[in-house]
Amino acid sequence: MNGEFDIEPLAGQRRFGVDRRPLNPALRRIGAKAILVGTSEPSFPFDVVESKLQPPPGPARSVPRTALVNRLRAAGAFPLVLVTAPAGYGKTTLLSQWAARDARPFAWLSVDERDNDPVVLLKHIAAGIDRIEPLGAHVTEAFERPGRPVWEAIVPRLTAELSSLTAPFVIVLDGADGLESTDSTEAIGILIENIPSGSMIALAGRALPRMPIAALRVAGPLLEIGPYELALSRREAELLLRGSGVELDENEIAGLLERTEGWAAALRLAALASLENADRP
């Protein structure tokens, strides 16, 4: 069997966001061997919620989405990626697999309601970037000025710092559709406008983020991945079922795919139901 179809271990058990390029001298001096979002000794001077800076645990055994991962890896000309689909389509799993295989370092943020405060949002994004390349003191100082609008110091300094980074990187905002604050969504829009060439921002969610998507489509290249692209192929469905301990013939798999439209969550439920039926006397 071709190795690209082997069932993979849980993405969270693998090194996340590894930068396979040679380290620059500054990083080598701090003893880094790989760029990881979530180090044991973060240098960012403010408290952040560490769990938000890591992809959440996925299925115990996940099917490799090789074709989609390769598409994302080759999409360096796209500054913005939108991954949009209902729950259970494997959005987070895909992004985790991408992060594990791309040569660029990743900064991950699992978005929640706290990020509707733009300071909280930008602080966590800055913390992720700081672990890729230490931010200048002028950026961290901007967060020490309570009461000032984010537009006066934080946003301009952070965007200027991002624009100055020469090595490509990727920022993932998982659950970006949960951002309801106009200030937070506008801040993300400004980051997108200032992302350097070869770097990307990926926004994932069950719905499109509350941003002027139509204007973004007109302004520049935009890669969109939706339910159609995320739907499992026949081979991927077979691997998912087999990994769950279910063996079906080709006709049964084809019928199941037609009923579920490749929706991974529905296929998993079908596998569980099949196992329960098999256990009944």
C-alpha positions as CSV (number, residue, x, y, z in Angstrom):
1,M,0.0,0.0,0.0
2,N,1.2,3.5,-0.8
3,G,2.6,5.1,2.4
4,E,0.6,8.3,1.9
5,F,-2.5,6.3,2.8
6,D,-1.3,5.0,6.1
7,I,-3.4,6.0,9.1
8,E,-1.5,8.6,11.1
9,P,-1.2,9.0,14.9
10,L,-2.9,11.9,16.6
11,A,-1.6,15.2,15.3
12,G,-1.1,16.5,18.8
13,Q,1.5,13.8,19.4
14,R,3.7,15.2,16.7
15,R,6.0,18.2,16.6
16,F,3.9,21.2,15.7
17,G,5.0,24.0,13.4
18,V,8.5,22.8,12.8
19,D,10.8,25.1,10.8
20,R,13.0,22.9,8.8
21,R,15.1,25.7,7.5
22,P,18.6,26.4,9.0
23,L,18.2,28.4,12.2
24,N,19.4,32.0,12.3
25,P,22.2,32.9,14.8
26,A,19.8,34.5,17.2
27,L,17.7,31.4,17.5
28,R,20.7,29.1,17.7
29,R,22.0,31.2,20.7
30,I,18.8,30.3,22.6
31,G,19.3,26.6,21.9
32,A,16.4,26.2,19.5
33,K,16.3,23.1,17.3
34,A,12.8,23.7,15.9
35,I,10.3,26.4,15.9
36,L,7.4,25.2,18.1
37,V,4.3,27.1,19.0
38,G,4.3,26.3,22.7
39,T,7.8,26.2,24.2
40,S,8.6,25.4,27.8
41,E,10.1,28.8,28.4
42,P,8.2,31.4,26.3
43,S,10.0,34.7,26.0
44,F,6.8,36.8,25.6
45,P,6.6,39.1,28.7
46,F,2.8,38.8,29.2
47,D,0.6,36.0,30.4
48,V,-1.2,34.1,27.6
49,V,-3.5,31.1,27.7
50,E,-1.1,28.4,26.5
51,S,-3.8,26.0,25.4
52,K,-5.0,28.6,22.9
53,L,-1.6,28.5,21.2
54,Q,-1.8,24.7,20.4
55,P,-4.1,22.8,18.1
56,P,-6.7,20.9,20.2
57,P,-6.5,17.1,20.4
58,G,-8.0,15.4,17.3
59,P,-9.2,11.9,16.6
60,A,-7.0,9.1,18.1
61,R,-6.2,8.0,14.5
62,S,-6.7,10.4,11.7
63,V,-6.7,9.9,7.9
64,P,-3.9,11.8,6.2
65,R,-5.3,14.5,3.9
66,T,-2.3,14.4,1.7
67,A,-3.8,16.1,-1.4
68,L,-5.2,19.0,0.6
69,V,-2.0,19.4,2.6
70,N,0.1,19.5,-0.5
71,R,-2.3,22.1,-2.0
72,L,-1.8,24.3,1.1
73,R,2.0,23.8,1.1
74,A,2.1,24.9,-2.5
75,A,-0.1,27.9,-2.0
76,G,2.6,30.4,-1.1
77,A,1.2,33.0,-3.4
78,F,-2.0,33.2,-1.4
79,P,-1.7,35.5,1.6
80,L,-5.1,34.4,2.9
81,V,-6.7,30.9,3.2
82,L,-10.3,30.4,4.3
83,V,-11.3,26.9,5.5
84,T,-15.0,26.9,6.0
85,A,-17.3,24.0,6.7
86,P,-19.8,22.7,9.3
87,A,-18.5,20.8,12.4
88,G,-17.0,17.4,11.8
89,Y,-15.5,18.0,8.4
90,G,-11.9,17.9,9.7
91,K,-10.9,21.5,9.5
92,T,-8.7,21.5,12.5
93,T,-7.2,18.1,11.6
94,L,-6.3,19.4,8.2
95,L,-4.7,22.5,9.5
96,S,-2.7,20.5,12.1
97,Q,-1.5,18.1,9.4
98,W,-0.5,21.1,7.3
99,A,1.5,22.6,10.1
100,A,3.3,19.4,10.7
101,R,4.4,19.0,7.1
102,D,5.1,22.6,5.9
103,A,8.6,23.9,6.0
104,R,7.4,27.3,7.4
105,P,6.9,27.9,11.1
106,F,3.3,28.2,12.3
107,A,1.7,30.4,14.9
108,W,-1.6,28.8,16.1
109,L,-4.5,30.5,17.9
110,S,-7.7,28.7,18.9
111,V,-10.1,31.6,18.9
112,D,-12.7,32.0,21.6
113,E,-15.0,34.7,23.0
114,R,-12.2,36.3,24.9
115,D,-10.6,37.3,21.6
116,N,-13.5,39.7,20.9
117,D,-11.3,42.0,23.0
118,P,-8.8,43.1,20.4
119,V,-6.0,43.5,22.9
120,V,-6.4,39.8,24.0
121,L,-6.5,38.7,20.4
122,L,-3.5,40.6,19.3
123,K,-1.6,39.7,22.4
124,H,-2.0,36.0,21.6
125,I,-1.1,36.5,18.0
126,A,2.0,38.4,19.1
127,A,2.9,35.6,21.5
128,G,2.8,33.1,18.6
129,I,4.9,35.3,16.3
130,D,7.3,35.9,19.2
131,R,8.0,32.2,19.3
132,I,8.8,32.2,15.6
133,E,11.0,35.3,15.7
134,P,11.4,37.3,18.9
135,L,9.5,40.6,18.6
136,G,11.1,43.9,19.2
137,A,10.7,45.7,22.5
138,H,8.7,48.4,20.9
139,V,6.0,45.9,20.1
140,T,5.7,44.4,23.6
141,E,5.8,47.9,25.1
142,A,2.7,48.8,23.1
143,F,0.8,46.2,25.2
144,E,1.8,48.0,28.4
145,R,-0.3,51.1,27.6
146,P,-3.7,50.3,29.0
147,G,-6.6,52.5,27.9
148,R,-5.1,53.6,24.6
149,P,-6.9,52.5,21.5
150,V,-5.2,49.5,19.8
151,W,-4.9,51.5,16.6
152,E,-2.5,54.0,18.2
153,A,0.3,51.6,19.1
154,I,-0.4,47.9,19.1
155,V,-1.7,47.5,15.5
156,P,0.8,49.7,13.7
157,R,3.8,48.3,15.6
158,L,2.7,44.7,15.2
159,T,1.9,45.0,11.5
160,A,5.2,46.8,10.9
161,E,7.1,44.0,12.7
162,L,5.2,41.3,10.6
163,S,6.0,43.2,7.4
164,S,9.7,43.2,8.3
165,L,10.0,39.4,8.8
166,T,11.9,38.0,5.8
167,A,11.4,34.2,6.5
168,P,7.9,33.0,5.5
169,F,5.5,31.9,8.2
170,V,1.9,31.0,8.7
171,I,-0.7,32.3,11.2
172,V,-3.7,30.0,11.9
173,L,-6.8,31.4,13.5
174,D,-9.0,28.3,14.2
175,G,-12.6,29.3,15.0
176,A,-12.2,32.8,13.4
177,D,-16.0,32.9,12.7
178,G,-16.4,33.3,16.5
179,L,-15.0,36.9,16.3
180,E,-18.0,39.3,16.6
181,S,-16.1,42.4,17.7
182,T,-15.6,44.9,14.9
183,D,-12.3,46.0,16.4
184,S,-11.0,42.4,16.4
185,T,-12.1,41.6,12.8
186,E,-10.7,45.0,11.5
187,A,-7.4,44.2,13.3
188,I,-7.2,40.9,11.5
189,G,-8.0,42.6,8.2
190,I,-5.0,44.9,8.7
191,L,-2.7,42.0,9.5
192,I,-3.8,40.3,6.2
193,E,-3.1,43.5,4.3
194,N,0.4,43.6,5.7
195,I,1.4,39.9,5.6
196,P,4.7,39.6,3.8
197,S,5.2,37.7,0.5
198,G,5.3,34.0,1.0
199,S,3.6,34.1,4.4
200,M,-0.1,33.3,5.0
201,I,-3.0,33.8,7.4
202,A,-5.5,30.9,7.6
203,L,-8.9,31.6,9.0
204,A,-11.0,28.5,9.8
205,G,-14.5,28.2,11.0
206,R,-18.0,26.8,10.6
207,A,-19.0,30.0,8.7
208,L,-17.1,32.8,6.9
209,P,-15.5,35.3,9.3
210,R,-17.3,38.6,9.8
211,M,-15.0,40.4,7.4
212,P,-15.5,42.0,4.0
213,I,-14.7,38.7,2.1
214,A,-16.0,40.0,-1.2
215,A,-13.5,42.9,-1.0
216,L,-10.7,40.5,-0.1
217,R,-11.6,38.3,-3.1
218,V,-11.2,41.3,-5.4
219,A,-8.1,42.7,-3.6
220,G,-5.9,39.7,-4.2
221,P,-5.5,35.9,-4.4
222,L,-7.5,34.0,-1.9
223,L,-7.6,30.2,-1.4
224,E,-10.9,28.9,-0.2
225,I,-11.4,25.3,1.1
226,G,-15.0,24.3,1.8
227,P,-17.1,21.2,2.4
228,Y,-16.6,20.0,-1.2
229,E,-12.8,20.0,-0.8
230,L,-12.9,18.6,2.7
231,A,-15.2,15.7,1.8
232,L,-13.4,12.4,2.1
233,S,-12.6,10.5,-1.1
234,R,-13.5,6.8,-1.4
235,R,-10.0,5.8,-0.4
236,E,-9.9,8.1,2.6
237,A,-13.3,6.9,3.7
238,E,-12.1,3.3,3.5
239,L,-9.1,4.2,5.6
240,L,-11.3,6.0,8.2
241,L,-13.6,3.0,8.5
242,R,-10.7,0.5,8.6
243,G,-9.0,2.5,11.3
244,S,-12.3,2.2,13.3
245,G,-12.3,-1.5,12.8
246,V,-15.0,-1.6,10.1
247,E,-14.5,-3.6,6.9
248,L,-16.9,-2.9,4.1
249,D,-16.9,-3.9,0.4
250,E,-16.6,-1.3,-2.4
251,N,-20.3,-1.1,-3.0
252,E,-21.1,-0.5,0.7
253,I,-18.4,2.2,0.9
254,A,-19.8,3.9,-2.2
255,G,-23.3,3.8,-0.8
256,L,-22.1,5.2,2.6
257,L,-20.2,8.0,0.8
258,E,-23.2,8.9,-1.2
259,R,-25.4,9.1,1.9
260,T,-22.9,11.1,4.0
261,E,-21.4,13.2,1.1
262,G,-18.0,12.5,2.5
263,W,-18.7,14.1,5.8
264,A,-16.1,12.6,8.2
265,A,-18.2,12.9,11.3
266,A,-21.1,11.0,9.7
267,L,-18.7,8.3,8.5
268,R,-17.4,7.9,12.0
269,L,-20.9,7.6,13.4
270,A,-21.7,5.0,10.7
271,A,-18.6,3.1,11.7
272,L,-19.7,3.1,15.3
273,A,-23.2,1.9,14.4
274,S,-21.7,-0.9,12.3
275,L,-19.6,-2.1,15.2
276,E,-22.6,-2.0,17.6
277,N,-24.7,-4.0,15.2
278,A,-21.9,-6.5,14.8
279,D,-21.7,-7.0,18.6
280,R,-25.4,-7.8,18.9
281,P,-26.3,-11.5,19.1
